[in-house]
Amino acid sequence: MSSISVIAIFDVGKTNKKLLLFDEQYKLVHEEGKQLEEISDEDGFACEDVHSLTGWIKSSFERLLSERKFDIKAVNFSAYGASFVYLDNELNIIPPLYNYLKPYSAELQKRFYDRYGGEHIVARQTASPTLGNLNSGMQLYRMK
């Protein structure tokens, strides 16, 4: 039995995670989904369990490789807005994967904009509207 050449796409949504395989004619040849339980960050706000997410991605990929039904030519990821994983100096994951809907501290936001010239100036200079945790730069500022 010959394998089917595919592109694997991990579509990581806030609620549903999917693994999609497309053949060389971009026809969907395999689809599977997963819902992961949320955990809480240090403030008790719901967030993604980055270790469960990573485990699901790795185990799904390893399973596909071992089945040999598909010849994976490329892998791509699609993820929901303003979410990214922090790494330490040794490239270890620093949990959690914060929820971009988490309210941003008004005090911290004021301190940032007071220091850097005000909301309108920063928004114009960076092409980033004032959206709290929807702005990944503001997430980094909060972490710092």
N, CA, C and O atoms as a MOPAC input file, in Angstrom:
PM7 MOZYME 1SCF
protein

 N      0.83900 1    -1.17800 1     0.00000 1
 C      0.00000 1     0.00000 1     0.00000 1
 C      0.88300 1     1.24000 1     0.00000 1
 O      1.76500 1     1.37300 1     0.84900 1
 N      0.65700 1     2.13900 1    -0.93400 1
 C      1.45700 1     3.35800 1    -0.99600 1
 C      0.82800 1     4.43200 1    -0.11200 1
 O     -0.38200 1     4.45300 1     0.11400 1
 N      1.67600 1     5.30900 1     0.37300 1
 C      1.18900 1     6.37800 1     1.23900 1
 C      0.73500 1     7.57200 1     0.40300 1
 O      1.13000 1     7.73000 1    -0.75300 1
 N     -0.09800 1     8.40000 1     1.01100 1
 C     -0.62600 1     9.59400 1     0.35800 1
 C      0.21200 1    10.78500 1     0.80700 1
 O      0.37400 1    11.00600 1     2.00700 1
 N      0.74400 1    11.55000 1    -0.13300 1
 C      1.49600 1    12.77000 1     0.19200 1
 C      0.52900 1    13.83200 1     0.70700 1
 O     -0.48500 1    14.13100 1     0.07700 1
 N      0.86800 1    14.39800 1     1.87300 1
 C     -0.04300 1    15.36000 1     2.50200 1
 C      0.71700 1    16.52100 1     3.13700 1
 O      1.92000 1    16.46100 1     3.38900 1
 N     -0.04300 1    17.56200 1     3.37700 1
 C      0.37400 1    18.67600 1     4.21800 1
 C     -0.45200 1    18.56300 1     5.49600 1
 O     -1.67800 1    18.46800 1     5.43800 1
 N      0.21000 1    18.57200 1     6.63600 1
 C     -0.47600 1    18.50900 1     7.92800 1
 C     -0.64000 1    19.92000 1     8.46800 1
 O      0.30500 1    20.70900 1     8.47800 1
 N     -1.83800 1    20.22300 1     8.91100 1
 C     -2.11500 1    21.52800 1     9.50900 1
 C     -2.72800 1    21.31800 1    10.88500 1
 O     -3.75500 1    20.65600 1    11.03800 1
 N     -2.07400 1    21.89500 1    11.87700 1
 C     -2.63800 1    21.92000 1    13.22500 1
 C     -3.33900 1    23.25500 1    13.38100 1
 O     -2.70000 1    24.30700 1    13.41100 1
 N     -4.64700 1    23.20200 1    13.47700 1
 C     -5.47900 1    24.39900 1    13.61900 1
 C     -5.85000 1    24.51100 1    15.09400 1
 O     -6.74600 1    23.81600 1    15.57300 1
 N     -5.15700 1    25.38800 1    15.80400 1
 C     -5.32800 1    25.51300 1    17.24900 1
 C     -6.26500 1    26.67200 1    17.53600 1
 O     -5.84600 1    27.82900 1    17.57800 1
 N     -7.52700 1    26.35300 1    17.73300 1
 C     -8.50800 1    27.35900 1    18.08500 1
 C     -8.65300 1    27.46400 1    19.58700 1
 O     -8.14300 1    26.62000 1    20.32400 1
 N     -9.33500 1    28.48000 1    20.04200 1
 C     -9.52300 1    28.67800 1    21.48200 1
 C    -10.32000 1    27.54100 1    22.10000 1
 O    -10.01500 1    27.10600 1    23.21000 1
 N    -11.32600 1    27.05800 1    21.40500 1
 C    -12.17400 1    25.98600 1    21.92800 1
 C    -11.82100 1    24.63200 1    21.33700 1
 O    -11.71500 1    23.64800 1    22.06900 1
 N    -11.64100 1    24.56800 1    20.04700 1
 C    -11.38500 1    23.29800 1    19.36600 1
 C    -10.00300 1    23.28900 1    18.72600 1
 O     -9.54100 1    24.29000 1    18.17700 1
 N     -9.36800 1    22.14600 1    18.81300 1
 C     -8.09800 1    21.92800 1    18.14300 1
 C     -8.34200 1    20.90200 1    17.05000 1
 O     -9.06200 1    19.92600 1    17.25900 1
 N     -7.74300 1    21.12000 1    15.88000 1
 C     -7.95100 1    20.19300 1    14.76800 1
 C     -6.61400 1    19.83800 1    14.13900 1
 O     -5.66400 1    20.62200 1    14.14100 1
 N     -6.57900 1    18.63400 1    13.60700 1
 C     -5.47600 1    18.18900 1    12.76800 1
 C     -6.08000 1    17.88000 1    11.41600 1
 O     -6.95000 1    17.01800 1    11.29800 1
 N     -5.61600 1    18.58600 1    10.39300 1
 C     -6.14200 1    18.44100 1     9.04800 1
 C     -5.02100 1    17.98900 1     8.12400 1
 O     -3.89800 1    18.48500 1     8.21100 1
 N     -5.33100 1    17.04500 1     7.24000 1
 C     -4.37400 1    16.60400 1     6.23400 1
 C     -4.96800 1    16.86000 1     4.85400 1
 O     -6.08700 1    16.44500 1     4.55400 1
 N     -4.18800 1    17.55700 1     4.01600 1
 C     -4.60500 1    17.85700 1     2.65500 1
 C     -3.65700 1    17.17200 1     1.67800 1
 O     -2.44300 1    17.16200 1     1.88000 1
 N     -4.22100 1    16.60200 1     0.62000 1
 C     -3.38000 1    15.96200 1    -0.38900 1
 C     -2.81300 1    17.02300 1    -1.33200 1
 O     -3.01300 1    18.21900 1    -1.11700 1
 N     -2.11800 1    16.59300 1    -2.36000 1
 C     -1.45500 1    17.52600 1    -3.27600 1
 C     -2.42400 1    18.34500 1    -4.12300 1
 O     -2.02200 1    19.33800 1    -4.72900 1
 N     -3.68300 1    17.95000 1    -4.17300 1
 C     -4.71800 1    18.72800 1    -4.85800 1
 C     -5.52100 1    19.56100 1    -3.85900 1
 O     -6.58200 1    20.09000 1    -4.18900 1
 N     -5.00700 1    19.66800 1    -2.64400 1
 C     -5.63300 1    20.42400 1    -1.54900 1
 C     -6.99400 1    19.88100 1    -1.14800 1
 O     -7.85600 1    20.62000 1    -0.67100 1
 N     -7.17600 1    18.58800 1    -1.34800 1
 C     -8.39600 1    17.91300 1    -0.91500 1
 C     -8.16600 1    17.41300 1     0.51200 1
 O     -7.13500 1    16.81300 1     0.81500 1
 N     -9.14100 1    17.66900 1     1.37600 1
 C     -9.05800 1    17.19800 1     2.75100 1
 C     -9.16300 1    15.67300 1     2.75900 1
 O    -10.16000 1    15.11200 1     2.30500 1
 N     -8.13400 1    15.01200 1     3.27500 1
 C     -8.13700 1    13.54900 1     3.28200 1
 C     -8.21500 1    12.96800 1     4.69300 1
 O     -8.42900 1    11.76800 1     4.86700 1
 N     -8.04200 1    13.82300 1     5.68900 1
 C     -8.12900 1    13.34800 1     7.07700 1
 C     -8.40600 1    14.54400 1     7.97400 1
 O     -7.86500 1    15.63100 1     7.76600 1
 N     -9.25200 1    14.33300 1     8.97100 1
 C     -9.55000 1    15.38800 1     9.94200 1
 C     -9.82700 1    14.75400 1    11.28300 1
 O    -10.53400 1    13.75000 1    11.37900 1
 N     -9.26800 1    15.34500 1    12.30900 1
 C     -9.59700 1    14.92700 1    13.66600 1
 C     -9.58900 1    16.15700 1    14.56100 1
 O     -8.88500 1    17.13300 1    14.29900 1
 N    -10.37500 1    16.09200 1    15.60800 1
 C    -10.49000 1    17.23400 1    16.50800 1
 C    -10.28400 1    16.84000 1    17.95300 1
 O    -10.35500 1    15.66700 1    18.31800 1
 N    -10.02700 1    17.84800 1    18.76500 1
 C     -9.78100 1    17.63400 1    20.18800 1
 C    -10.20800 1    18.87200 1    20.94900 1
 O     -9.99600 1    19.99600 1    20.49300 1
 N    -10.80300 1    18.66600 1    22.09600 1
 C    -11.07800 1    19.75500 1    23.02300 1
 C    -10.27500 1    19.46900 1    24.28200 1
 O    -10.32100 1    18.36300 1    24.82000 1
 N     -9.54500 1    20.46200 1    24.74500 1
 C     -8.71900 1    20.31500 1    25.93100 1
 C     -9.31400 1    21.11500 1    27.07800 1
 O     -9.87100 1    22.19400 1    26.87700 1
 N     -9.19000 1    20.57700 1    28.26700 1
 C     -9.66500 1    21.29800 1    29.45400 1
 C     -8.78200 1    22.50900 1    29.71300 1
 O     -7.55700 1    22.42400 1    29.62400 1
 N     -9.41200 1    23.63900 1    30.03400 1
 C     -8.64000 1    24.82000 1    30.39800 1
 C     -8.13500 1    24.67500 1    31.82900 1
 O     -8.68900 1    23.91900 1    32.62800 1
 N     -7.07800 1    25.41100 1    32.13300 1
 C     -6.57700 1    25.51200 1    33.49200 1
 C     -6.67100 1    26.98100 1    33.89100 1
 O     -7.20900 1    27.79200 1    33.13700 1
 N     -6.16100 1    27.32600 1    35.05300 1
 C     -6.18100 1    28.71700 1    35.51200 1
 C     -4.75700 1    29.24400 1    35.62500 1
 O     -3.83300 1    28.51900 1    35.99500 1
 N     -4.60400 1    30.52900 1    35.29400 1
 C     -3.29500 1    31.16200 1    35.46900 1
 C     -3.11900 1    31.56200 1    36.93300 1
 O     -3.95200 1    31.21700 1    37.77000 1
 N     -2.05100 1    32.28100 1    37.24800 1
 C     -1.74300 1    32.64600 1    38.63300 1
 C     -2.79100 1    33.56400 1    39.25400 1
 O     -2.84500 1    33.69600 1    40.47700 1
 N     -3.62500 1    34.19900 1    38.43100 1
 C     -4.69100 1    35.06700 1    38.92900 1
 C     -6.04700 1    34.37100 1    38.94100 1
 O     -7.05900 1    34.98700 1    39.27600 1
 N     -6.07300 1    33.08700 1    38.57600 1
 C     -7.32700 1    32.35100 1    38.54200 1
 C     -8.11200 1    32.51700 1    37.25900 1
 O     -9.25500 1    32.06800 1    37.17700 1
 N     -7.52600 1    33.15600 1    36.24800 1
 C     -8.21500 1    33.36800 1    34.96900 1
 C     -7.98900 1    32.14600 1    34.08900 1
 O     -6.88300 1    31.60800 1    34.03500 1
 N     -9.03500 1    31.71200 1    33.40300 1
 C     -8.94300 1    30.53400 1    32.53200 1
 C     -7.91000 1    30.75200 1    31.43000 1
 O     -7.82200 1    31.83000 1    30.84200 1
 N     -7.12800 1    29.69700 1    31.16500 1
 C     -6.11900 1    29.78300 1    30.10600 1
 C     -5.86900 1    28.39100 1    29.53400 1
 O     -6.34400 1    27.38500 1    30.06000 1
 N     -5.12700 1    28.36700 1    28.47100 1
 C     -4.78900 1    27.12100 1    27.78200 1
 C     -3.74900 1    26.34200 1    28.58200 1
 O     -2.79200 1    26.92100 1    29.09700 1
 N     -3.93700 1    25.04700 1    28.68200 1
 C     -2.92700 1    24.17800 1    29.28800 1
 C     -1.89400 1    23.86600 1    28.21600 1
 O     -2.07500 1    22.94800 1    27.41700 1
 N     -0.81400 1    24.63300 1    28.20500 1
 C      0.17400 1    24.53700 1    27.13600 1
 C      0.83600 1    23.15900 1    27.09300 1
 O      1.23300 1    22.70000 1    26.02200 1
 N      0.95600 1    22.50500 1    28.23000 1
 C      1.56000 1    21.16900 1    28.24400 1
 C      0.62000 1    20.13800 1    27.61800 1
 O      1.07400 1    19.25800 1    26.88600 1
 N     -0.67200 1    20.23400 1    27.89300 1
 C     -1.63600 1    19.32800 1    27.24900 1
 C     -1.68900 1    19.58000 1    25.74900 1
 O     -1.74000 1    18.63700 1    24.95900 1
 N     -1.67600 1    20.83800 1    25.35800 1
 C     -1.69900 1    21.18900 1    23.94100 1
 C     -0.46300 1    20.64500 1    23.22600 1
 O     -0.57200 1    20.04300 1    22.15800 1
 N      0.69800 1    20.85800 1    23.81500 1
 C      1.94200 1    20.35900 1    23.23100 1
 C      1.92300 1    18.83800 1    23.14400 1
 O      2.33700 1    18.26200 1    22.13800 1
 N      1.44300 1    18.19300 1    24.19600 1
 C      1.35500 1    16.73400 1    24.19600 1
 C      0.44600 1    16.21300 1    23.10500 1
 O      0.77500 1    15.23100 1    22.44000 1
 N     -0.70200 1    16.86000 1    22.91200 1
 C     -1.62500 1    16.43100 1    21.86600 1
 C     -0.98000 1    16.57900 1    20.48400 1
 O     -1.08100 1    15.67600 1    19.65400 1
 N     -0.32400 1    17.70300 1    20.23900 1
 C      0.30800 1    17.92500 1    18.94300 1
 C      1.38800 1    16.87700 1    18.69400 1
 O      1.42600 1    16.26700 1    17.62600 1
 N      2.25900 1    16.66700 1    19.66700 1
 C      3.35400 1    15.69900 1    19.49300 1
 C      2.83000 1    14.27800 1    19.30100 1
 O      3.28600 1    13.56600 1    18.40600 1
 N      1.88100 1    13.86600 1    20.13100 1
 C      1.38000 1    12.48400 1    20.02000 1
 C      0.61300 1    12.27300 1    18.71600 1
 O      0.70300 1    11.20400 1    18.11300 1
 N     -0.13600 1    13.27800 1    18.27700 1
 C     -0.85900 1    13.16200 1    17.00400 1
 C      0.11300 1    13.03000 1    15.84600 1
 O     -0.08200 1    12.20400 1    14.95400 1
 N      1.15300 1    13.84000 1    15.86000 1
 C      2.13700 1    13.81000 1    14.78200 1
 C      2.90000 1    12.47700 1    14.77300 1
 O      3.09300 1    11.87000 1    13.71900 1
 N      3.32400 1    12.03700 1    15.94500 1
 C      4.05400 1    10.76200 1    16.04000 1
 C      3.18300 1     9.58800 1    15.58800 1
 O      3.66800 1     8.66300 1    14.93700 1
 N      1.90000 1     9.63100 1    15.93700 1
 C      0.98300 1     8.56400 1    15.52100 1
 C      0.85700 1     8.52400 1    14.00400 1
 O      0.89000 1     7.44900 1    13.40600 1
 N      0.71300 1     9.68700 1    13.38000 1
 C      0.61300 1     9.73700 1    11.92000 1
 C      1.88200 1     9.19400 1    11.26300 1
 O      1.80900 1     8.46900 1    10.27100 1
 N      3.02400 1     9.54000 1    11.80900 1
 C      4.28700 1     9.05100 1    11.25500 1
 C      4.38600 1     7.53000 1    11.36600 1
 O      4.86500 1     6.86300 1    10.44900 1
 N      3.93400 1     6.99700 1    12.48700 1
 C      4.05300 1     5.54900 1    12.69400 1
 C      3.06100 1     4.74800 1    11.85500 1
 O      3.33400 1     3.59700 1    11.51400 1
 N      1.92100 1     5.33600 1    11.51900 1
 C      0.91300 1     4.63300 1    10.71800 1
 C      1.36500 1     4.43600 1     9.27600 1
 O      0.96000 1     3.47200 1     8.62700 1
 N      2.18600 1     5.32700 1     8.77900 1
 C      2.73800 1     5.26600 1     7.42400 1
 C      1.68200 1     5.30800 1     6.31800 1
 O      1.98000 1     5.01900 1     5.15900 1
 N      0.46400 1     5.66300 1     6.67400 1
 C     -0.58600 1     5.81900 1     5.67500 1
 C     -0.38000 1     7.10600 1     4.88600 1
 O     -0.75700 1     7.21100 1     3.71800 1
 N      0.22700 1     8.08100 1     5.55500 1
 C      0.44000 1     9.38800 1     4.95300 1
 C      1.92700 1     9.70800 1     4.90300 1
 O      2.68000 1     9.36300 1     5.81400 1
 N      2.33500 1    10.36400 1     3.84100 1
 C      3.69900 1    10.85500 1     3.69500 1
 C      3.62800 1    12.36400 1     3.90300 1
 O      3.24000 1    13.10700 1     3.00100 1
 N      4.00100 1    12.80600 1     5.08800 1
 C      3.86400 1    14.21500 1     5.44500 1
 C      5.00100 1    15.01200 1     4.82100 1
 O      6.17000 1    14.82900 1     5.15900 1
 N      4.63400 1    15.89600 1     3.90700 1
 C      5.60600 1    16.71100 1     3.18100 1
 C      5.85300 1    18.06800 1     3.84500 1
 O      6.91200 1    18.67000 1     3.67100 1
 N      4.87000 1    18.53900 1     4.60100 1
 C      4.98600 1    19.84400 1     5.25700 1
 C      4.04200 1    19.88300 1     6.45000 1
 O      3.05100 1    19.15500 1     6.50500 1
 N      4.36800 1    20.73900 1     7.39200 1
 C      3.54000 1    20.93800 1     8.58100 1
 C      3.34500 1    22.43800 1     8.75300 1
 O      4.28000 1    23.22300 1     8.59400 1
 N      2.11400 1    22.82500 1     9.08000 1
 C      1.80900 1    24.22500 1     9.31100 1
 C      0.94100 1    24.33200 1    10.55700 1
 O      0.27800 1    23.37400 1    10.95600 1
 N      0.95700 1    25.50400 1    11.15800 1
 C      0.16500 1    25.76000 1    12.35700 1
 C     -0.65500 1    27.02200 1    12.15400 1
 O     -0.19000 1    28.00200 1    11.57300 1
 N     -1.86400 1    26.97500 1    12.63900 1
 C     -2.73800 1    28.13300 1    12.67700 1
 C     -3.20500 1    28.24500 1    14.11500 1
 O     -3.68600 1    27.26700 1    14.68800 1
 N     -3.06900 1    29.44000 1    14.71300 1
 C     -3.43600 1    29.59300 1    16.11600 1
 C     -4.29100 1    30.83500 1    16.31500 1
 O     -4.26500 1    31.76200 1    15.50600 1
 N     -5.03800 1    30.83800 1    17.38900 1
 C     -5.92900 1    31.96100 1    17.64300 1
 C     -5.16500 1    33.18700 1    18.13100 1
 O     -4.03500 1    33.09100 1    18.61000 1
 N     -5.81300 1    34.33800 1    17.99700 1
 C     -5.19500 1    35.64200 1    18.15800 1
 C     -4.43400 1    35.91800 1    19.43300 1
 O     -4.82500 1    35.50100 1    20.52300 1
 N     -3.33800 1    36.63200 1    19.26800 1
 C     -2.52900 1    37.17600 1    20.35900 1
 C     -2.12500 1    36.12300 1    21.38300 1
 O     -2.03500 1    36.41900 1    22.57400 1
 N     -1.88700 1    34.92900 1    20.94000 1
 C     -1.47300 1    33.86900 1    21.84700 1
 C     -0.13400 1    33.32800 1    21.39700 1
 O      0.04800 1    32.96700 1    20.23400 1
 N      0.78700 1    33.27600 1    22.31700 1
 C      2.06800 1    32.68300 1    21.99900 1
 C      2.68100 1    32.10200 1    23.25000 1
 O      2.28000 1    32.42300 1    24.36900 1
 N      3.64600 1    31.25100 1    23.04700 1
 C      4.27000 1    30.51400 1    24.13900 1
 C      5.58200 1    31.20200 1    24.50000 1
 O      6.37500 1    31.55800 1    23.62800 1
 N      5.79200 1    31.37900 1    25.78100 1
 C      7.03200 1    31.96300 1    26.28000 1
 C      8.03500 1    30.84800 1    26.53400 1
 O      7.67200 1    29.76100 1    26.98400 1
 N      9.31300 1    31.13100 1    26.23800 1
 C     10.38200 1    30.16300 1    26.44100 1
 C     11.46300 1    30.78200 1    27.32000 1
 O     11.70300 1    31.98800 1    27.27200 1
 N     12.11400 1    29.93500 1    28.12700 1
 C     13.23200 1    30.43200 1    28.92000 1
 C     14.52000 1    30.35600 1    28.10100 1
 O     14.48300 1    30.04000 1    26.91200 1
 N     15.65100 1    30.64500 1    28.73300 1
 C     16.93800 1    30.65900 1    28.01900 1
 C     17.33100 1    29.30700 1    27.46100 1
 O     18.13700 1    29.22900 1    26.53400 1
 N     16.77000 1    28.23400 1    28.01800 1
 C     17.07800 1    26.88000 1    27.54700 1
 C     15.97800 1    26.32700 1    26.65100 1
 O     15.93700 1    25.12600 1    26.38300 1
 N     15.07600 1    27.21200 1    26.18000 1
 C     13.96600 1    26.88400 1    25.28200 1
 C     12.92000 1    25.97600 1    25.91600 1
 O     12.20600 1    25.25900 1    25.21400 1
 N     12.83000 1    26.00700 1    27.24000 1
 C     11.75800 1    25.30000 1    27.93300 1
 C     10.53400 1    26.20200 1    28.00100 1
 O     10.64800 1    27.42000 1    28.14500 1
 N      9.37600 1    25.59400 1    27.89500 1
 C      8.12300 1    26.35000 1    27.94300 1
 C      7.92600 1    26.95700 1    29.32900 1
 O      8.12900 1    26.30200 1    30.35100 1
 N      7.52800 1    28.22200 1    29.33400 1
 C      7.14800 1    28.88700 1    30.57700 1
 C      5.62800 1    29.00100 1    30.56600 1
 O      5.07800 1    29.86700 1    29.88600 1
 N      4.95300 1    28.14900 1    31.30400 1
 C      3.48700 1    28.23500 1    31.31400 1
 C      3.03300 1    29.43800 1    32.13100 1
 O      3.82100 1    29.98500 1    32.90200 1
 N      1.80200 1    29.85600 1    31.98200 1
 C      0.78400 1    29.27800 1    31.11800 1
 C      0.75700 1    29.96900 1    29.76000 1
 O      1.49800 1    30.92000 1    29.51000 1
 N     -0.10200 1    29.47300 1    28.90500 1
 C     -0.40200 1    30.14300 1    27.64400 1
 C     -1.59100 1    31.05600 1    27.96500 1
 O     -2.74100 1    30.61700 1    27.97700 1
 N     -1.29300 1    32.31700 1    28.22100 1
 C     -2.30100 1    33.26100 1    28.70900 1
 C     -3.45800 1    33.44200 1    27.73300 1
 O     -3.29400 1    33.36300 1    26.51500 1
 N     -4.61100 1    33.68400 1    28.29900 1
 C     -5.81900 1    33.95300 1    27.54100 1
 C     -5.82200 1    35.43800 1    27.16200 1
 O     -5.72700 1    36.30400 1    28.03100 1
 N     -5.92900 1    35.72000 1    25.88100 1
 C     -5.91700 1    37.11100 1    25.42600 1
 C     -7.14900 1    37.87900 1    25.89100 1
 O     -7.18000 1    39.10500 1    25.77600 1
 N     -8.16600 1    37.19300 1    26.41100 1
 C     -9.35400 1    37.86200 1    26.93800 1
 C     -9.18000 1    38.29800 1    28.39400 1
 O    -10.04700 1    38.97100 1    28.95200 1
 N     -8.06700 1    37.91600 1    29.00100 1
 C     -7.79900 1    38.30900 1    30.38400 1
 C     -7.72800 1    39.82600 1    30.45800 1
 O     -7.03700 1    40.45300 1    29.65500 1
 N     -8.43400 1    40.42300 1    31.41300 1
 C     -8.38300 1    41.88300 1    31.54300 1
 C     -6.95700 1    42.36400 1    31.82500 1
 O     -6.21600 1    41.74900 1    32.59100 1
 N     -6.60000 1    43.46600 1    31.19500 1
 C     -5.27400 1    44.04900 1    31.39300 1
 C     -5.35800 1    45.04300 1    32.54600 1
 O     -6.32800 1    45.79400 1    32.64400 1
 N     -4.37800 1    45.05600 1    33.39800 1
 C     -4.34900 1    45.96400 1    34.54100 1
 C     -4.38400 1    47.41500 1    34.06700 1
 O     -3.52200 1    47.85100 1    33.30500 1
 N     -5.39100 1    48.15400 1    34.52700 1
 C     -5.52400 1    49.56900 1    34.14200 1
 C     -4.30800 1    50.36200 1    34.61900 1
 O     -3.83800 1    51.26000 1    33.92000 1
 N     -3.80800 1    50.03600 1    35.78600 1
 C     -2.63700 1    50.73200 1    36.33400 1
 C     -1.39500 1    50.48700 1    35.47100 1
 O     -0.64700 1    51.41700 1    35.17300 1
 N     -1.18500 1    49.24400 1    35.07800 1
 C     -0.02700 1    48.90500 1    34.25400 1
 C     -0.14800 1    49.53000 1    32.86600 1
 O      0.83800 1    50.01500 1    32.31100 1
 N     -1.34400 1    49.51700 1    32.31500 1
 C     -1.57000 1    50.12200 1    31.00100 1
 C     -1.29100 1    51.62100 1    31.05300 1
 O     -0.66100 1    52.16900 1    30.14900 1
 N     -1.75900 1    52.28000 1    32.10600 1
 C     -1.51600 1    53.72400 1    32.26100 1
 C     -0.02600 1    53.99600 1    32.37400 1
 O      0.49100 1    54.91900 1    31.74400 1
 N      0.66900 1    53.19200 1    33.18000 1
 C      2.11300 1    53.36400 1    33.34500 1
 C      2.83300 1    53.23600 1    31.99500 1
 O      3.72900 1    54.02300 1    31.69100 1
 N      2.44200 1    52.24900 1    31.19500 1
 C      3.05800 1    52.04200 1    29.88600 1
 C      2.84700 1    53.25500 1    28.98300 1
 O      3.80100 1    53.79800 1    28.42600 1
 N      1.58700 1    53.67400 1    28.84300 1
 C      1.29400 1    54.76800 1    27.91800 1
 C      1.83000 1    56.10800 1    28.41000 1
 O      2.20600 1    56.95300 1    27.59700 1
 N      1.87500 1    56.32100 1    29.72700 1
 C      2.48100 1    57.53900 1    30.25800 1
 C      3.97300 1    57.57500 1    29.92000 1
 O      4.52200 1    58.62900 1    29.59900 1
 N      4.60900 1    56.42500 1    29.99500 1
 C      6.05700 1    56.35100 1    29.74200 1
 C      6.39900 1    56.52500 1    28.25800 1
 O      7.43600 1    57.09500 1    27.91900 1
 N      5.52700 1    56.03400 1    27.38300 1
 C      5.85800 1    56.01500 1    25.96100 1
 C      5.05900 1    57.00000 1    25.10700 1
 O      5.00300 1    56.84900 1    23.88700 1
 N      4.44600 1    57.99700 1    25.72600 1
 C      3.88500 1    59.08600 1    24.93600 1
 C      2.37700 1    59.11200 1    24.77500 1
 O      1.85800 1    59.99800 1    24.09600 1
 N      1.66900 1    58.19500 1    25.36100 1
 C      0.21500 1    58.20500 1    25.28500 1
 C     -0.33100 1    57.19100 1    24.29000 1
 O      0.36200 1    56.76100 1    23.36800 1
 N     -1.58600 1    56.82000 1    24.49900 1
 C     -2.22800 1    55.77700 1    23.69700 1
 C     -2.23200 1    56.09900 1    22.20700 1
 O     -1.89500 1    55.24200 1    21.39000 1
 N     -2.60700 1    57.32000 1    21.84400 1
 C     -2.74300 1    57.66100 1    20.42800 1
 C     -1.39400 1    57.65000 1    19.70400 1
 O     -1.29600 1    57.18200 1    18.57000 1
 N     -0.37500 1    58.16000 1    20.35500 1
 C      0.94900 1    58.19400 1    19.72900 1
 C      1.48800 1    56.77700 1    19.54500 1
 O      1.97400 1    56.42800 1    18.47000 1
 N      1.40000 1    55.96500 1    20.59200 1
 C      1.89100 1    54.58600 1    20.50700 1
 C      1.10700 1    53.80900 1    19.45300 1
 O      1.69300 1    53.06800 1    18.66300 1
 N     -0.19800 1    53.97300 1    19.43900 1
 C     -1.02200 1    53.26600 1    18.45300 1
 C     -0.63500 1    53.66400 1    17.02800 1
 O     -0.54700 1    52.81200 1    16.14400 1
 N     -0.41000 1    54.93000 1    16.81400 1
 C     -0.03400 1    55.39800 1    15.47900 1
 C      1.36500 1    54.90800 1    15.09900 1
 O      1.57800 1    54.46700 1    13.97000 1
 N      2.31200 1    54.98000 1    16.02700 1
 C      3.68900 1    54.58800 1    15.72700 1
 C      3.84500 1    53.07800 1    15.51100 1
 O      4.70100 1    52.64400 1    14.74000 1
 N      3.02700 1    52.29300 1    16.18300 1
 C      3.17900 1    50.83300 1    16.10700 1
 C      2.08900 1    50.15500 1    15.28800 1
 O      2.14300 1    48.94500 1    15.06900 1
 N      1.10200 1    50.91900 1    14.83400 1
 C     -0.06000 1    50.36500 1    14.13100 1
 C     -0.74700 1    49.30400 1    14.97800 1
 O     -1.25500 1    48.31100 1    14.45700 1
 N     -0.75900 1    49.52400 1    16.29800 1
 C     -1.37700 1    48.59500 1    17.24600 1
 C     -2.35200 1    49.35700 1    18.12700 1
 O     -1.93300 1    50.15800 1    18.96300 1
 N     -3.64100 1    49.12000 1    17.95100 1
 C     -4.61300 1    49.81300 1    18.78300 1
 C     -4.50900 1    49.39600 1    20.24700 1
 O     -3.91300 1    48.36900 1    20.57200 1
 N     -5.08400 1    50.18700 1    21.10200 1
 C     -5.07800 1    49.92000 1    22.54300 1
 C     -6.06400 1    48.79800 1    22.83800 1
 O     -7.26800 1    49.03200 1    22.95200 1
 N     -5.54400 1    47.57400 1    22.96200 1
 C     -6.41800 1    46.41400 1    23.15900 1
 C     -5.94500 1    45.49100 1    24.28000 1
 O     -6.32000 1    44.31900 1    24.30900 1
 N     -5.14100 1    45.99400 1    25.19200 1
 C     -4.70700 1    45.17800 1    26.32400 1
 C     -4.00500 1    43.90800 1    25.88500 1
 O     -3.04900 1    43.95500 1    25.11000 1
 N     -4.48200 1    42.76200 1    26.38500 1
 C     -3.84100 1    41.47800 1    26.09900 1
 C     -4.03400 1    40.99300 1    24.66600 1
 O     -3.41600 1    40.00700 1    24.26600 1
 N     -4.87100 1    41.65800 1    23.89700 1
 C     -4.94700 1    41.32900 1    22.47100 1
 C     -3.70900 1    41.82100 1    21.72900 1
 O     -3.47500 1    41.44200 1    20.58200 1
 N     -2.92900 1    42.65500 1    22.37600 1
 C     -1.67400 1    43.15300 1    21.82100 1
 C     -0.55100 1    42.34300 1    22.45900 1
 O     -0.30400 1    42.46900 1    23.65900 1
 N      0.12400 1    41.52300 1    21.68100 1
 C      1.16300 1    40.64300 1    22.23200 1
 C      2.31200 1    41.44200 1    22.84200 1
 O      2.95700 1    40.97100 1    23.77900 1
 N      2.57700 1    42.63800 1    22.32900 1
 C      3.59800 1    43.49300 1    22.93900 1
 C      3.22200 1    43.89700 1    24.35200 1
 O      4.07500 1    43.96200 1    25.23700 1
 N      1.94600 1    44.16700 1    24.55800 1
 C      1.47900 1    44.51100 1    25.90700 1
 C      1.57100 1    43.30200 1    26.84000 1
 O      1.82300 1    43.45000 1    28.03600 1
 N      1.36900 1    42.11900 1    26.29000 1
 C      1.56200 1    40.90600 1    27.10300 1
 C      3.00300 1    40.81800 1    27.57900 1
 O      3.26300 1    40.51400 1    28.74400 1
 N      3.94300 1    41.08600 1    26.67000 1
 C      5.35500 1    41.03800 1    27.04400 1
 C      5.68500 1    42.10100 1    28.08800 1
 O      6.45700 1    41.84200 1    29.01200 1
 N      5.11100 1    43.28700 1    27.94900 1
 C      5.32700 1    44.34400 1    28.92100 1
 C      4.80400 1    43.91100 1    30.29900 1
 O      5.46100 1    44.13800 1    31.31500 1
 N      3.63900 1    43.29700 1    30.32500 1
 C      3.07800 1    42.80400 1    31.58600 1
 C      3.99700 1    41.74600 1    32.20800 1
 O      4.22500 1    41.75400 1    33.41700 1
 N      4.51800 1    40.84400 1    31.38500 1
 C      5.40700 1    39.79800 1    31.88800 1
 C      6.69000 1    40.40400 1    32.47500 1
 O      7.18600 1    39.96200 1    33.51100 1
 N      7.21100 1    41.42500 1    31.78600 1
 C      8.45000 1    42.06100 1    32.23300 1
 C      8.23500 1    42.72200 1    33.57800 1
 O      9.16200 1    43.31500 1    34.12900 1

